[in-house]
Amino acid sequence: MNFAISGVVCAMLLGSTAAVADQNATSDSAHAMTFVKDSAITTEVKSKLAAEHITSLERIHVDTDKNGVVWLSGSATTREAADKAVSIARDTEHVTSVHSDITVKSAG
């Protein structure tokens, strides 16, 4: 009788372990897809900034979080260049919002 109870308890424990393992695999693939999406947004924004050929935009750093929020940091030589970077990020597909920590520093 004890063997039967032990077998049931073992089966229950193994079943819950398999469920947790399956949940972790699903979570990992969702995390990987989120990372790819975030990287694609970041790459797209960086490409658009580079295409503008505005030298002061070369010092802009771009990060994207899992919700499609773009974070811009770094420096620009003019307010117009900083505003252009924000505008470019906002106009990029899948961007939900833009936060700018760009500082304006005169060239020199």
Backbone as XML, in Angstrom:
<?xml version="1.0"?>
<chain id="A" units="angstrom">
  <residue number="1" name="MET">
    <atom name="N" x="0.809" y="-1.183" z="0.000"/>
    <atom name="CA" x="0.000" y="0.000" z="0.000"/>
    <atom name="C" x="0.862" y="1.260" z="0.000"/>
  </residue>
  <residue number="2" name="ASN">
    <atom name="N" x="1.941" y="1.256" z="0.779"/>
    <atom name="CA" x="2.837" y="2.403" z="0.824"/>
    <atom name="C" x="3.465" y="2.674" z="-0.535"/>
  </residue>
  <residue number="3" name="PHE">
    <atom name="N" x="3.726" y="1.592" z="-1.298"/>
    <atom name="CA" x="4.297" y="1.781" z="-2.638"/>
    <atom name="C" x="3.317" y="2.510" z="-3.545"/>
  </residue>
  <residue number="4" name="ALA">
    <atom name="N" x="2.045" y="2.212" z="-3.409"/>
    <atom name="CA" x="1.030" y="2.854" z="-4.244"/>
    <atom name="C" x="0.945" y="4.339" z="-3.913"/>
  </residue>
  <residue number="5" name="ILE">
    <atom name="N" x="0.960" y="4.663" z="-2.646"/>
    <atom name="CA" x="0.903" y="6.070" z="-2.233"/>
    <atom name="C" x="2.169" y="6.790" z="-2.688"/>
  </residue>
  <residue number="6" name="SER">
    <atom name="N" x="3.325" y="6.147" z="-2.521"/>
    <atom name="CA" x="4.590" y="6.744" z="-2.958"/>
    <atom name="C" x="4.574" y="6.983" z="-4.459"/>
  </residue>
  <residue number="7" name="GLY">
    <atom name="N" x="4.017" y="6.041" z="-5.203"/>
    <atom name="CA" x="3.948" y="6.190" z="-6.655"/>
    <atom name="C" x="3.064" y="7.354" z="-7.058"/>
  </residue>
  <residue number="8" name="VAL">
    <atom name="N" x="1.942" y="7.528" z="-6.373"/>
    <atom name="CA" x="1.029" y="8.635" z="-6.671"/>
    <atom name="C" x="1.707" y="9.967" z="-6.342"/>
  </residue>
  <residue number="9" name="VAL">
    <atom name="N" x="2.360" y="10.038" z="-5.207"/>
    <atom name="CA" x="3.053" y="11.262" z="-4.804"/>
    <atom name="C" x="4.162" y="11.579" z="-5.805"/>
  </residue>
  <residue number="10" name="CYS">
    <atom name="N" x="4.939" y="10.596" z="-6.220"/>
    <atom name="CA" x="6.004" y="10.822" z="-7.201"/>
    <atom name="C" x="5.422" y="11.306" z="-8.522"/>
  </residue>
  <residue number="11" name="ALA">
    <atom name="N" x="4.349" y="10.708" z="-8.958"/>
    <atom name="CA" x="3.718" y="11.112" z="-10.225"/>
    <atom name="C" x="3.226" y="12.550" z="-10.137"/>
  </residue>
  <residue number="12" name="MET">
    <atom name="N" x="2.664" y="12.922" z="-8.981"/>
    <atom name="CA" x="2.178" y="14.292" z="-8.807"/>
    <atom name="C" x="3.343" y="15.281" z="-8.858"/>
  </residue>
  <residue number="13" name="LEU">
    <atom name="N" x="4.431" y="14.952" z="-8.184"/>
    <atom name="CA" x="5.593" y="15.837" z="-8.171"/>
    <atom name="C" x="6.219" y="15.955" z="-9.552"/>
  </residue>
  <residue number="14" name="LEU">
    <atom name="N" x="6.359" y="14.844" z="-10.246"/>
    <atom name="CA" x="6.937" y="14.875" z="-11.588"/>
    <atom name="C" x="6.034" y="15.637" z="-12.546"/>
  </residue>
  <residue number="15" name="GLY">
    <atom name="N" x="4.733" y="15.485" z="-12.403"/>
    <atom name="CA" x="3.795" y="16.198" z="-13.276"/>
    <atom name="C" x="3.892" y="17.702" z="-13.084"/>
  </residue>
  <residue number="16" name="SER">
    <atom name="N" x="4.005" y="18.155" z="-11.835"/>
    <atom name="CA" x="4.113" y="19.597" z="-11.599"/>
    <atom name="C" x="5.462" y="20.124" z="-12.078"/>
  </residue>
  <residue number="17" name="THR">
    <atom name="N" x="6.503" y="19.322" z="-11.980"/>
    <atom name="CA" x="7.813" y="19.731" z="-12.488"/>
    <atom name="C" x="7.765" y="19.889" z="-13.997"/>
  </residue>
  <residue number="18" name="ALA">
    <atom name="N" x="7.104" y="18.972" z="-14.689"/>
    <atom name="CA" x="6.983" y="19.061" z="-16.145"/>
    <atom name="C" x="6.182" y="20.296" z="-16.535"/>
  </residue>
  <residue number="19" name="ALA">
    <atom name="N" x="5.149" y="20.607" z="-15.772"/>
    <atom name="CA" x="4.345" y="21.795" z="-16.075"/>
    <atom name="C" x="5.164" y="23.060" z="-15.899"/>
  </residue>
  <residue number="20" name="VAL">
    <atom name="N" x="5.974" y="23.108" z="-14.851"/>
    <atom name="CA" x="6.828" y="24.275" z="-14.620"/>
    <atom name="C" x="7.870" y="24.386" z="-15.725"/>
  </residue>
  <residue number="21" name="ALA">
    <atom name="N" x="8.456" y="23.263" z="-16.128"/>
    <atom name="CA" x="9.454" y="23.276" z="-17.205"/>
    <atom name="C" x="8.821" y="23.776" z="-18.500"/>
  </residue>
  <residue number="22" name="ASP">
    <atom name="N" x="7.604" y="23.322" z="-18.795"/>
    <atom name="CA" x="6.919" y="23.771" z="-20.007"/>
    <atom name="C" x="6.613" y="25.256" z="-19.929"/>
  </residue>
  <residue number="23" name="GLN">
    <atom name="N" x="6.200" y="25.726" z="-18.764"/>
    <atom name="CA" x="5.911" y="27.153" z="-18.585"/>
    <atom name="C" x="7.177" y="27.979" z="-18.777"/>
  </residue>
  <residue number="24" name="ASN">
    <atom name="N" x="8.317" y="27.504" z="-18.253"/>
    <atom name="CA" x="9.583" y="28.220" z="-18.424"/>
    <atom name="C" x="9.998" y="28.272" z="-19.884"/>
  </residue>
  <residue number="25" name="ALA">
    <atom name="N" x="9.776" y="27.194" z="-20.635"/>
    <atom name="CA" x="10.122" y="27.174" z="-22.053"/>
    <atom name="C" x="9.284" y="28.190" z="-22.811"/>
  </residue>
  <residue number="26" name="THR">
    <atom name="N" x="7.994" y="28.260" z="-22.484"/>
    <atom name="CA" x="7.120" y="29.236" z="-23.128"/>
    <atom name="C" x="7.553" y="30.644" z="-22.767"/>
  </residue>
  <residue number="27" name="SER">
    <atom name="N" x="7.903" y="30.866" z="-21.516"/>
    <atom name="CA" x="8.356" y="32.176" z="-21.067"/>
    <atom name="C" x="9.646" y="32.576" z="-21.763"/>
  </residue>
  <residue number="28" name="ASP">
    <atom name="N" x="10.572" y="31.618" z="-21.919"/>
    <atom name="CA" x="11.837" y="31.905" z="-22.586"/>
    <atom name="C" x="11.627" y="32.287" z="-24.042"/>
  </residue>
  <residue number="29" name="SER">
    <atom name="N" x="10.731" y="31.593" z="-24.739"/>
    <atom name="CA" x="10.504" y="31.930" z="-26.141"/>
    <atom name="C" x="9.811" y="33.281" z="-26.260"/>
  </residue>
  <residue number="30" name="ALA">
    <atom name="N" x="8.921" y="33.597" z="-25.350"/>
    <atom name="CA" x="8.280" y="34.917" z="-25.367"/>
    <atom name="C" x="9.320" y="35.994" z="-25.099"/>
  </residue>
  <residue number="31" name="HIS">
    <atom name="N" x="10.234" y="35.727" z="-24.165"/>
    <atom name="CA" x="11.299" y="36.687" z="-23.860"/>
    <atom name="C" x="12.204" y="36.881" z="-25.074"/>
  </residue>
  <residue number="32" name="ALA">
    <atom name="N" x="12.515" y="35.797" z="-25.762"/>
    <atom name="CA" x="13.359" y="35.898" z="-26.948"/>
    <atom name="C" x="12.672" y="36.709" z="-28.037"/>
  </residue>
  <residue number="33" name="MET">
    <atom name="N" x="11.370" y="36.507" z="-28.229"/>
    <atom name="CA" x="10.638" y="37.258" z="-29.241"/>
    <atom name="C" x="10.590" y="38.740" z="-28.868"/>
  </residue>
  <residue number="34" name="THR">
    <atom name="N" x="10.413" y="39.034" z="-27.586"/>
    <atom name="CA" x="10.412" y="40.418" z="-27.134"/>
    <atom name="C" x="11.770" y="41.050" z="-27.393"/>
  </residue>
  <residue number="35" name="PHE">
    <atom name="N" x="12.838" y="40.321" z="-27.112"/>
    <atom name="CA" x="14.185" y="40.837" z="-27.336"/>
    <atom name="C" x="14.404" y="41.140" z="-28.811"/>
  </residue>
  <residue number="36" name="VAL">
    <atom name="N" x="13.951" y="40.240" z="-29.696"/>
    <atom name="CA" x="14.109" y="40.464" z="-31.133"/>
    <atom name="C" x="13.332" y="41.695" z="-31.554"/>
  </residue>
  <residue number="37" name="LYS">
    <atom name="N" x="12.111" y="41.852" z="-31.060"/>
    <atom name="CA" x="11.295" y="43.022" z="-31.396"/>
    <atom name="C" x="11.980" y="44.296" z="-30.913"/>
  </residue>
  <residue number="38" name="ASP">
    <atom name="N" x="12.460" y="44.294" z="-29.675"/>
    <atom name="CA" x="13.142" y="45.463" z="-29.120"/>
    <atom name="C" x="14.382" y="45.802" z="-29.933"/>
  </residue>
  <residue number="39" name="SER">
    <atom name="N" x="15.157" y="44.781" z="-30.292"/>
    <atom name="CA" x="16.363" y="44.999" z="-31.079"/>
    <atom name="C" x="16.027" y="45.546" z="-32.459"/>
  </residue>
  <residue number="40" name="ALA">
    <atom name="N" x="14.948" y="45.053" z="-33.048"/>
    <atom name="CA" x="14.547" y="45.528" z="-34.374"/>
    <atom name="C" x="14.153" y="46.998" z="-34.322"/>
  </residue>
  <residue number="41" name="ILE">
    <atom name="N" x="13.439" y="47.398" z="-33.283"/>
    <atom name="CA" x="13.056" y="48.805" z="-33.129"/>
    <atom name="C" x="14.304" y="49.660" z="-32.946"/>
  </residue>
  <residue number="42" name="THR">
    <atom name="N" x="15.192" y="49.238" z="-32.072"/>
    <atom name="CA" x="16.427" y="49.982" z="-31.820"/>
    <atom name="C" x="17.232" y="50.135" z="-33.111"/>
  </residue>
  <residue number="43" name="THR">
    <atom name="N" x="17.371" y="49.050" z="-33.855"/>
    <atom name="CA" x="18.127" y="49.085" z="-35.112"/>
    <atom name="C" x="17.468" y="50.017" z="-36.119"/>
  </residue>
  <residue number="44" name="GLU">
    <atom name="N" x="16.146" y="49.970" z="-36.205"/>
    <atom name="CA" x="15.422" y="50.833" z="-37.145"/>
    <atom name="C" x="15.624" y="52.310" z="-36.806"/>
  </residue>
  <residue number="45" name="VAL">
    <atom name="N" x="15.514" y="52.654" z="-35.531"/>
    <atom name="CA" x="15.701" y="54.047" z="-35.117"/>
    <atom name="C" x="17.141" y="54.487" z="-35.420"/>
  </residue>
  <residue number="46" name="LYS">
    <atom name="N" x="18.121" y="53.647" z="-35.079"/>
    <atom name="CA" x="19.520" y="53.988" z="-35.344"/>
    <atom name="C" x="19.762" y="54.183" z="-36.840"/>
  </residue>
  <residue number="47" name="SER">
    <atom name="N" x="19.174" y="53.328" z="-37.661"/>
    <atom name="CA" x="19.335" y="53.445" z="-39.116"/>
    <atom name="C" x="18.757" y="54.754" z="-39.631"/>
  </residue>
  <residue number="48" name="LYS">
    <atom name="N" x="17.584" y="55.116" z="-39.131"/>
    <atom name="CA" x="16.956" y="56.368" z="-39.550"/>
    <atom name="C" x="17.785" y="57.575" z="-39.105"/>
  </residue>
  <residue number="49" name="LEU">
    <atom name="N" x="18.343" y="57.521" z="-37.905"/>
    <atom name="CA" x="19.194" y="58.617" z="-37.433"/>
    <atom name="C" x="20.435" y="58.747" z="-38.318"/>
  </residue>
  <residue number="50" name="ALA">
    <atom name="N" x="21.039" y="57.625" z="-38.662"/>
    <atom name="CA" x="22.241" y="57.649" z="-39.503"/>
    <atom name="C" x="21.912" y="58.175" z="-40.899"/>
  </residue>
  <residue number="51" name="ALA">
    <atom name="N" x="20.742" y="57.852" z="-41.410"/>
    <atom name="CA" x="20.347" y="58.290" z="-42.753"/>
    <atom name="C" x="20.180" y="59.802" z="-42.840"/>
  </residue>
  <residue number="52" name="GLU">
    <atom name="N" x="19.973" y="60.448" z="-41.722"/>
    <atom name="CA" x="19.799" y="61.905" z="-41.708"/>
    <atom name="C" x="21.114" y="62.643" z="-41.960"/>
  </residue>
  <residue number="53" name="HIS">
    <atom name="N" x="22.232" y="61.984" z="-41.737"/>
    <atom name="CA" x="23.565" y="62.570" z="-41.952"/>
    <atom name="C" x="23.772" y="63.863" z="-41.154"/>
  </residue>
  <residue number="54" name="ILE">
    <atom name="N" x="23.173" y="63.935" z="-39.995"/>
    <atom name="CA" x="23.383" y="65.077" z="-39.105"/>
    <atom name="C" x="24.459" y="64.642" z="-38.114"/>
  </residue>
  <residue number="55" name="THR">
    <atom name="N" x="25.623" y="65.283" z="-38.192"/>
    <atom name="CA" x="26.772" y="64.822" z="-37.405"/>
    <atom name="C" x="26.494" y="64.801" z="-35.907"/>
  </residue>
  <residue number="56" name="SER">
    <atom name="N" x="25.694" y="65.736" z="-35.412"/>
    <atom name="CA" x="25.451" y="65.761" z="-33.968"/>
    <atom name="C" x="24.559" y="64.609" z="-33.516"/>
  </residue>
  <residue number="57" name="LEU">
    <atom name="N" x="23.906" y="63.902" z="-34.449"/>
    <atom name="CA" x="23.085" y="62.754" z="-34.072"/>
    <atom name="C" x="23.920" y="61.487" z="-33.886"/>
  </residue>
  <residue number="58" name="GLU">
    <atom name="N" x="25.186" y="61.532" z="-34.244"/>
    <atom name="CA" x="26.043" y="60.358" z="-34.096"/>
    <atom name="C" x="26.280" y="60.012" z="-32.631"/>
  </residue>
  <residue number="59" name="ARG">
    <atom name="N" x="26.095" y="60.952" z="-31.737"/>
    <atom name="CA" x="26.337" y="60.723" z="-30.312"/>
    <atom name="C" x="25.060" y="60.379" z="-29.556"/>
  </residue>
  <residue number="60" name="ILE">
    <atom name="N" x="24.026" y="60.010" z="-30.272"/>
    <atom name="CA" x="22.759" y="59.645" z="-29.649"/>
    <atom name="C" x="22.726" y="58.132" z="-29.439"/>
  </residue>
  <residue number="61" name="HIS">
    <atom name="N" x="22.383" y="57.729" z="-28.240"/>
    <atom name="CA" x="22.254" y="56.314" z="-27.900"/>
    <atom name="C" x="20.769" y="55.960" z="-27.867"/>
  </residue>
  <residue number="62" name="VAL">
    <atom name="N" x="20.448" y="54.786" z="-28.390"/>
    <atom name="CA" x="19.062" y="54.351" z="-28.495"/>
    <atom name="C" x="18.893" y="53.027" z="-27.765"/>
  </residue>
  <residue number="63" name="ASP">
    <atom name="N" x="17.904" y="52.959" z="-26.899"/>
    <atom name="CA" x="17.518" y="51.711" z="-26.234"/>
    <atom name="C" x="16.006" y="51.583" z="-26.336"/>
  </residue>
  <residue number="64" name="THR">
    <atom name="N" x="15.534" y="50.352" z="-26.388"/>
    <atom name="CA" x="14.101" y="50.096" z="-26.464"/>
    <atom name="C" x="13.738" y="49.077" z="-25.403"/>
  </residue>
  <residue number="65" name="ASP">
    <atom name="N" x="12.654" y="49.321" z="-24.663"/>
    <atom name="CA" x="12.227" y="48.341" z="-23.670"/>
    <atom name="C" x="11.207" y="47.391" z="-24.280"/>
  </residue>
  <residue number="66" name="LYS">
    <atom name="N" x="10.746" y="46.428" z="-23.493"/>
    <atom name="CA" x="9.859" y="45.378" z="-24.003"/>
    <atom name="C" x="8.491" y="45.894" z="-24.431"/>
  </residue>
  <residue number="67" name="ASN">
    <atom name="N" x="8.158" y="47.116" z="-24.059"/>
    <atom name="CA" x="6.857" y="47.680" z="-24.419"/>
    <atom name="C" x="6.935" y="48.601" z="-25.630"/>
  </residue>
  <residue number="68" name="GLY">
    <atom name="N" x="8.078" y="48.648" z="-26.275"/>
    <atom name="CA" x="8.234" y="49.505" z="-27.441"/>
    <atom name="C" x="8.532" y="50.950" z="-27.098"/>
  </residue>
  <residue number="69" name="VAL">
    <atom name="N" x="8.935" y="51.202" z="-25.856"/>
    <atom name="CA" x="9.302" y="52.550" z="-25.434"/>
    <atom name="C" x="10.773" y="52.766" z="-25.771"/>
  </residue>
  <residue number="70" name="VAL">
    <atom name="N" x="11.048" y="53.832" z="-26.524"/>
    <atom name="CA" x="12.417" y="54.149" z="-26.928"/>
    <atom name="C" x="12.989" y="55.185" z="-25.971"/>
  </residue>
  <residue number="71" name="TRP">
    <atom name="N" x="14.210" y="54.933" z="-25.530"/>
    <atom name="CA" x="14.941" y="55.834" z="-24.641"/>
    <atom name="C" x="16.113" y="56.392" z="-25.420"/>
  </residue>
  <residue number="72" name="LEU">
    <atom name="N" x="16.162" y="57.702" z="-25.585"/>
    <atom name="CA" x="17.267" y="58.368" z="-26.268"/>
    <atom name="C" x="18.141" y="59.064" z="-25.233"/>
  </residue>
  <residue number="73" name="SER">
    <atom name="N" x="19.447" y="58.925" z="-25.373"/>
    <atom name="CA" x="20.373" y="59.601" z="-24.471"/>
    <atom name="C" x="21.584" y="60.038" z="-25.282"/>
  </residue>
  <residue number="74" name="GLY">
    <atom name="N" x="22.455" y="60.787" z="-24.653"/>
    <atom name="CA" x="23.631" y="61.290" z="-25.325"/>
    <atom name="C" x="23.560" y="62.795" z="-25.474"/>
  </residue>
  <residue number="75" name="SER">
    <atom name="N" x="24.247" y="63.296" z="-26.501"/>
    <atom name="CA" x="24.267" y="64.743" z="-26.674"/>
    <atom name="C" x="24.098" y="65.115" z="-28.138"/>
  </residue>
  <residue number="76" name="ALA">
    <atom name="N" x="23.613" y="66.327" z="-28.340"/>
    <atom name="CA" x="23.468" y="66.918" z="-29.666"/>
    <atom name="C" x="24.017" y="68.332" z="-29.586"/>
  </residue>
  <residue number="77" name="THR">
    <atom name="N" x="24.413" y="68.871" z="-30.719"/>
    <atom name="CA" x="24.980" y="70.225" z="-30.707"/>
    <atom name="C" x="23.912" y="71.303" z="-30.802"/>
  </residue>
  <residue number="78" name="THR">
    <atom name="N" x="22.685" y="70.920" z="-31.199"/>
    <atom name="CA" x="21.598" y="71.901" z="-31.262"/>
    <atom name="C" x="20.305" y="71.290" z="-30.737"/>
  </residue>
  <residue number="79" name="ARG">
    <atom name="N" x="19.416" y="72.136" z="-30.279"/>
    <atom name="CA" x="18.091" y="71.687" z="-29.844"/>
    <atom name="C" x="17.342" y="71.073" z="-31.027"/>
  </residue>
  <residue number="80" name="GLU">
    <atom name="N" x="17.525" y="71.658" z="-32.228"/>
    <atom name="CA" x="16.847" y="71.147" z="-33.420"/>
    <atom name="C" x="17.258" y="69.703" z="-33.714"/>
  </residue>
  <residue number="81" name="ALA">
    <atom name="N" x="18.549" y="69.409" z="-33.563"/>
    <atom name="CA" x="19.026" y="68.047" z="-33.801"/>
    <atom name="C" x="18.443" y="67.079" z="-32.773"/>
  </residue>
  <residue number="82" name="ALA">
    <atom name="N" x="18.386" y="67.497" z="-31.521"/>
    <atom name="CA" x="17.797" y="66.661" z="-30.476"/>
    <atom name="C" x="16.319" y="66.416" z="-30.757"/>
  </residue>
  <residue number="83" name="ASP">
    <atom name="N" x="15.611" y="67.466" z="-31.145"/>
    <atom name="CA" x="14.186" y="67.330" z="-31.477"/>
    <atom name="C" x="13.983" y="66.427" z="-32.687"/>
  </residue>
  <residue number="84" name="LYS">
    <atom name="N" x="14.893" y="66.510" z="-33.659"/>
    <atom name="CA" x="14.817" y="65.661" z="-34.855"/>
    <atom name="C" x="14.964" y="64.198" z="-34.470"/>
  </residue>
  <residue number="85" name="ALA">
    <atom name="N" x="15.866" y="63.910" z="-33.551"/>
    <atom name="CA" x="16.060" y="62.531" z="-33.093"/>
    <atom name="C" x="14.782" y="61.995" z="-32.443"/>
  </residue>
  <residue number="86" name="VAL">
    <atom name="N" x="14.139" y="62.809" z="-31.627"/>
    <atom name="CA" x="12.888" y="62.406" z="-30.980"/>
    <atom name="C" x="11.815" y="62.170" z="-32.036"/>
  </residue>
  <residue number="87" name="SER">
    <atom name="N" x="11.719" y="63.066" z="-33.002"/>
    <atom name="CA" x="10.729" y="62.943" z="-34.074"/>
    <atom name="C" x="10.941" y="61.667" z="-34.879"/>
  </residue>
  <residue number="88" name="ILE">
    <atom name="N" x="12.181" y="61.371" z="-35.205"/>
    <atom name="CA" x="12.495" y="60.157" z="-35.955"/>
    <atom name="C" x="12.069" y="58.924" z="-35.166"/>
  </residue>
  <residue number="89" name="ALA">
    <atom name="N" x="12.387" y="58.895" z="-33.891"/>
    <atom name="CA" x="12.016" y="57.746" z="-33.052"/>
    <atom name="C" x="10.496" y="57.600" z="-32.981"/>
  </residue>
  <residue number="90" name="ARG">
    <atom name="N" x="9.792" y="58.706" z="-32.788"/>
    <atom name="CA" x="8.326" y="58.655" z="-32.691"/>
    <atom name="C" x="7.681" y="58.132" z="-33.973"/>
  </residue>
  <residue number="91" name="ASP">
    <atom name="N" x="8.295" y="58.450" z="-35.116"/>
    <atom name="CA" x="7.742" y="58.050" z="-36.408"/>
    <atom name="C" x="8.132" y="56.636" z="-36.831"/>
  </residue>
  <residue number="92" name="THR">
    <atom name="N" x="8.800" y="55.912" z="-35.955"/>
    <atom name="CA" x="9.225" y="54.548" z="-36.266"/>
    <atom name="C" x="8.129" y="53.559" z="-35.862"/>
  </residue>
  <residue number="93" name="GLU">
    <atom name="N" x="7.882" y="52.610" z="-36.760"/>
    <atom name="CA" x="6.840" y="51.610" z="-36.530"/>
    <atom name="C" x="7.102" y="50.828" z="-35.243"/>
  </residue>
  <residue number="94" name="HIS">
    <atom name="N" x="6.047" y="50.541" z="-34.508"/>
    <atom name="CA" x="6.029" y="49.774" z="-33.255"/>
    <atom name="C" x="6.556" y="50.550" z="-32.048"/>
  </residue>
  <residue number="95" name="VAL">
    <atom name="N" x="6.935" y="51.808" z="-32.213"/>
    <atom name="CA" x="7.355" y="52.618" z="-31.068"/>
    <atom name="C" x="6.091" y="53.136" z="-30.385"/>
  </residue>
  <residue number="96" name="THR">
    <atom name="N" x="5.978" y="52.879" z="-29.084"/>
    <atom name="CA" x="4.789" y="53.303" z="-28.347"/>
    <atom name="C" x="4.974" y="54.676" z="-27.715"/>
  </residue>
  <residue number="97" name="SER">
    <atom name="N" x="6.195" y="55.012" z="-27.321"/>
    <atom name="CA" x="6.502" y="56.345" z="-26.812"/>
    <atom name="C" x="8.015" y="56.540" z="-26.814"/>
  </residue>
  <residue number="98" name="VAL">
    <atom name="N" x="8.421" y="57.797" z="-26.630"/>
    <atom name="CA" x="9.843" y="58.138" z="-26.658"/>
    <atom name="C" x="10.173" y="58.978" z="-25.435"/>
  </residue>
  <residue number="99" name="HIS">
    <atom name="N" x="11.245" y="58.615" z="-24.747"/>
    <atom name="CA" x="11.773" y="59.393" z="-23.626"/>
    <atom name="C" x="13.147" y="59.898" z="-24.035"/>
  </residue>
  <residue number="100" name="SER">
    <atom name="N" x="13.354" y="61.186" z="-23.908"/>
    <atom name="CA" x="14.632" y="61.761" z="-24.318"/>
    <atom name="C" x="15.405" y="62.325" z="-23.135"/>
  </residue>
  <residue number="101" name="ASP">
    <atom name="N" x="16.633" y="61.858" z="-23.018"/>
    <atom name="CA" x="17.590" y="62.401" z="-22.049"/>
    <atom name="C" x="18.753" y="63.029" z="-22.805"/>
  </residue>
  <residue number="102" name="ILE">
    <atom name="N" x="18.484" y="63.520" z="-24.016"/>
    <atom name="CA" x="19.523" y="64.128" z="-24.842"/>
    <atom name="C" x="19.842" y="65.508" z="-24.290"/>
  </residue>
  <residue number="103" name="THR">
    <atom name="N" x="21.119" y="65.763" z="-24.097"/>
    <atom name="CA" x="21.549" y="67.084" z="-23.660"/>
    <atom name="C" x="22.101" y="67.843" z="-24.865"/>
  </residue>
  <residue number="104" name="VAL">
    <atom name="N" x="21.909" y="69.145" z="-24.857"/>
    <atom name="CA" x="22.418" y="69.985" z="-25.945"/>
    <atom name="C" x="23.736" y="70.603" z="-25.490"/>
  </residue>
  <residue number="105" name="LYS">
    <atom name="N" x="24.789" y="70.302" z="-26.238"/>
    <atom name="CA" x="26.126" y="70.814" z="-25.927"/>
    <atom name="C" x="26.685" y="71.449" z="-27.194"/>
  </residue>
  <residue number="106" name="SER">
    <atom name="N" x="27.237" y="72.597" z="-27.050"/>
    <atom name="CA" x="27.811" y="73.251" z="-28.226"/>
    <atom name="C" x="29.063" y="72.511" z="-28.684"/>
  </residue>
  <residue number="107" name="ALA">
    <atom name="N" x="29.262" y="72.477" z="-29.988"/>
    <atom name="CA" x="30.451" y="71.815" z="-30.546"/>
    <atom name="C" x="31.690" y="72.633" z="-30.189"/>
  </residue>
  <residue number="108" name="GLY">
    <atom name="N" x="32.717" y="71.938" z="-29.865"/>
    <atom name="CA" x="33.923" y="72.697" z="-29.582"/>
    <atom name="C" x="34.797" y="72.010" z="-28.701"/>
  </residue>
</chain>
